[in-house]
Structures are given as C-alpha cells and as structure tokens.
Amino acid sequence: MTLATTWSTAMGLDVPIVNAPMGGAAGGRLAAAVSAAGGLGMIGMGSAATPDQLRRELAILQGLDRPFGIGLVHWVMVDRPELFEIALAAQPTLLSVSFGDDWDWVRHAHDAGVKVATQVPTVDAARRAADAGVDVLVARGAEGGGHGEPTVGTLPLLAEVLDAVELPVLAAGGITSPRSVAAVLAAGAAAAWLGTVFTTCAEALTPDAARDALLAGTETELTREFDVAAGYRWPPTIPERVLRGSSVNAGQGVGMVNQALPAAQTIERLCWGAEALLRRWV
C-alpha cells in the first residue's frame, strides 16, 4: 500500500489515517490497533474524563512502538489540569486540545517536546490557531459526529483552511468510506480524521447496543439535550450530532458504516479503496 502524504510520512505513519479521539469510544485498545495498523491511534478524553481514566487507557499502550496521540477537551482540561500533565508525561506523537480560546497550553506542550493539533470549524479559527503556534489543524466540518460547531461542510472548510494557512490540515466530518477518504486527500488534506467508522470496531469502547444502532442508522440530528441534562459546560454554539432519536454520537456518513470490522481491516478497506480511486483519477 502506497497511500501516504508528506505529513503522514513525517509523523512516522504508514497511512494518512487518524482515529478521532472520541470520548467513550476511543480508548487505549482502539488507539493501539489503529497505530499497529499504520495509522495514528488517538486516545480520547471526553466530557466526563478523569485522570485515572487517562492513566488506565495509556497503560494499554505499554510496549507499543508506533506513534500515538491523545485528545483532550479544553474546558475539561481546565477543570482537571492533571489530564494535561499526564498527557504530556506520556510523550504522545500528537496532542490535540480542542474547543477553547486560551492557547497557553501550546507553549507548555512545545516545551515538553510534544507536537499539537486542534480542531477548527472556521477559517478565522484556523488563523487564530496558526498564530498560536499549533502544528497541525483539523478542519472539522458540520457533518462530523459528536461535538462541534456546525458552520461549514467538510470539503468547503478544508479548501478554505488550506488556502488560508501554511500548516498541514487534516480533514474531519462525514468521512466513512474509501471514496470520501480519496476526496479529502485529493483536495489536499494531510490525513483523514475519522470517528464514526471506528466506533463500530471491536476494539472501540462503544457499548454493544450503541454499536448495533450505528450499524443500522442512517440519519442524524443536532442536539444539546443530553449535555444540558448531564450538566456539561458545552456552550450553546457547540451541540453534538447524534443518531436521530438517540443519544449515540454519529456523523452524517453513518449510513456507509454497515460492518463491524477490526480496526486493521477498516484501515485496509479505506486505504486500498481510496488508493484505487486516486490512481483512476490521475
């Protein structure tokens, strides 16, 4: 398999695939499987993350000799600063911190020798992150599952951000098939940042009932209902995208997810298919 980008090669990856650091789904087992298969496996700490939880998931990566990453929610990290300390001590290949306006964490991460990323929903947000010294941006389109600012679709956002900044840009939001992976790579993305397609993998923390719902689901909706009920401090501008009529996070590409494959097979299917399409187009 020869699917690669300048960024993925520089990061030590075999393929330009990153599993989104989804709280409640992307634990150490999934991250280890994605990394072992040549992508960048990310451990995700969500709204209810605790330092002990992060320690447990990181322990699963003991002995892994591949790149890996950690994803934190900014306001959760502010409430529980030990999460940031543990993340830096683990020396991840990439640390993603999203959904905040304060950028002091970037300097601290760089001082620890850790490269950083953040998700951006607009070109203005991309410029602010670039000015703050972020190493790589994740252009997260409105199609994405879970929390995000639903302002611009993935492909228009990716194109605008690529033109606006001189940084590697990963594409996120609704990417669940070989065709959509090929599309964002052809547009210039440094890698595809995938969530929903990995939530059904055997290695994900996804509960069985939620996995079954994802495999059967086709429609999504935006809601703040569950965050309000749980008392989470997500602002009104950042709802979560879920399967219609449920509390299961899912992106708009969920209808293309109909097999619960291991992470390695998921990556192989996505990359072989994307490479075949890209070869056909050039």
N, C-alpha and C positions, 0 to 999 in steps of 0.2 A: 504494500500500500504506500503510495507516494503523496497522498494528500497532506499538505503542510503549508505553513505561512512563515514569513520571516520571524514573526513574534513567537509562534509555537516552537520553532526550532531553537530560538534563543532561550526559551524557557525550559528547554530540555524535554519537550513533549514529542511524541511520535505523530500525533494528530491534533488538529486545532479544535478540540472539543473540551469544554469545561462544564462540569455539572454545577448548576446554580446552588448556592449554599442555602437550601431551604430548611428553615426551622421545622422540626418534626418529621423530616423525611431524609435529609442529607446528613447522616451520621458517619462515624468512622468506617463502618463496613462498606458503605457505598463509596465513600471517598477513596478507600484503599482499592476497591475493584476498578473504579474509573482510572485511577493513576496506574495501576498494574496493566491496564489495557492500553496505555499510551496517552491518555488524556490528562487533564488536571482535575483531580478529585478534590472537592471542597467540602469541608465540614461546615454546616450552617447552624448558627445560634439565633433563634428567633425571639419572639416577644417574651417568652417565659424562660429564657436561657438562664442558667446558673453556672457559677464557676465549677462546681463539682460535675455538672453535666459535660462541660467542655473537657475537663480532665479525663472523664470516662471515655469520651469519643476519641480523644487524642491517643489514649492508651492502646486503642485498637490498631493504630498506625505504627506501633513499635516494630522495628525491623524493616519497615518499608523503605526501599532505596530509590524511590521515584519522587518527582515533585508533587507537592500537595498544597492545598490552600485552606484558609479559614475565612468565613464570612460572619460579620457582626452587624447588628442594627445599632446605629449611632446612639439613639436615645436610651436603649437598653444598656449599652456600654457606659454611658454617662451615669446611669443609676447604679451599675455594678462594675466599677472600674477594674476589678480584679480580672474580668473577662479579657480586657485588653492586655493586661500584664501577662496572663497565661498564654495568650495568643502570641505575643512577641517572644516569650521564652521558648515556645515551640519551634521558632525559626521557620515559619512556613515559606514556601516559594512565593506565595502571593497572599496578602491580607486585604480583604475587601471590607470596607466600612461604608454603609450607605444610610441615607435618609436623615442627614443632619446638615447644619450650616456652619459648624465650627470645624476648623481644619488643623488645629494644633496637633492632632493625632498623627498627621502625615509626617511632621518633623520627627516626632518621637519614634515612629516606625523606621524612618530612614536612618536615624541614629543607631538603631538596633540592627541595621543591615537588611531590612525587610522591604521588598517592593510592595506597592499598594495600588488598589483599584477602588473605584466607586461607581455605583450605578447613577446614570443621569437620564432625566426624562425630556430635557430640552437642550437646545444649543446654548442658551445662556448658562445653564447649569454646567454644561461641558466646559465652557470657557472659565467659569469660576474654579472648577476642579483642576483644570490645567494650570491656572495661575497659582493654585495652592501647592503644586508640585506632585500631583498624583501621577503615577507611572503609566497606568492604562485605564481607559474608560470603558464602561459597559453601557452602551446605548440601549436602554430598556424601553421597548415600545409598549403602547397601550394594550396590546394583545396578551401581554405576559400574565401568568397566573400569580396568585398571592398578592402581596402589597406592592403598590407602585402608583405613580402619578400618571393617570391615563390621559395624556395630552396629544401624543403624536404616534402614528403607526410605526412599526419597526423599520421598514425599509426607508420611508422618508426621513425618519430621525437619523438612521445610520448614515445616509447620504449627506445630510446637513452637517452632522458632527464631524464626519471625515473631512469635509471641506473647511471646517471652522478651526480645527486644532491639529497640531503636529505631534500626535500621540497615537499609539496603537489603540484601535477601538474594537471591542467585542460587541457582537450583536445578540440581543435577548428579546424574547417576546414572540410566542406563537411558532417557534421553530421546533418541529417534532418529526420531520420526515427528511429523507435524503434530498428531495427537491428543495425544501426550504433551507437546508444547510448549504447546498450548492448556490442558492440565490444570494445569501448574505456573503459568502466567500467571494462570489463573482463581483459583488458590489464593493468589495474592499475590506470586509471585516477581517480582523486578525485572528478571530476564532468565533465559534458559535457557543453561546452560554445557554445551556439547556436545562429546563426544570421539569416540566410535566412529563416528558418522555422518560425521565429517570425515576419518577415517583412510583412507577409500576414495577420497577426492577426488584428482584428477590432480595437484593442487598439493602434496599431502602427501608427506613423505619416506618413507612406507611402502613397503617393498620389494614388488615385483610378486607374489611368492609369498604374502606375508602379506596383500596386498590381495585376492587370489583366495580365500584361506582365509576372510577376513572376509565376503566376499560370499556364500560358501556356508555359513558357520557358523550354528548356531542355539543351541548350548549352551556354557555357560562353567563354570569352576571356579576356586576359590581355591587358590593355591599359594605357597610360599616357596622352592621347589626351585631356581629359576633365580637368585634373589638370593643364596642360600647358595653355590651353585656359583661365582658371579662374585665373591663376597667383598664384596658391597654391604652397608652398615651399616643396612639396614632392620630395625626392631625386630620381634619376633615378632607383635606386635599389628597390624602393617600388612603383610598379604600383598598379592599382586597377583591381579586377576581376569583370566584368560586364556581363550581358546577351549579347550574341553575337549580334552586330549591334545596341546596345542601350547604354544609359548612366545609366542603372539601375543596382546597385550593386547586385551580386548574387554569391553564391558558387557553386561548381560543383555538389552538391547534390540537386540542384533546381528541377531537374526532378521528385523527390519524393515528392515535395510540390504541391499538387493539390487541397487543400481545405483551404478556408479562415475561420478558426475556431477561436473562442475566445482563449485567452492565456491559460486559465484554462483547456479548453478541449484539447488544443495542448499538454500541460504538461501531462494530464491524459493519452492521447493516447500514447505518447512516453514512459512514465514510466511503464504503465501496460504492454505494448508490450515488453519492454526491460526486465522487471522482469520475464515475462513468458519465454522468451528465455534463460535467465540466469538460471532459475530453470531447464529448459530442459537440459542444458549443464552440470550441476554439479551433 
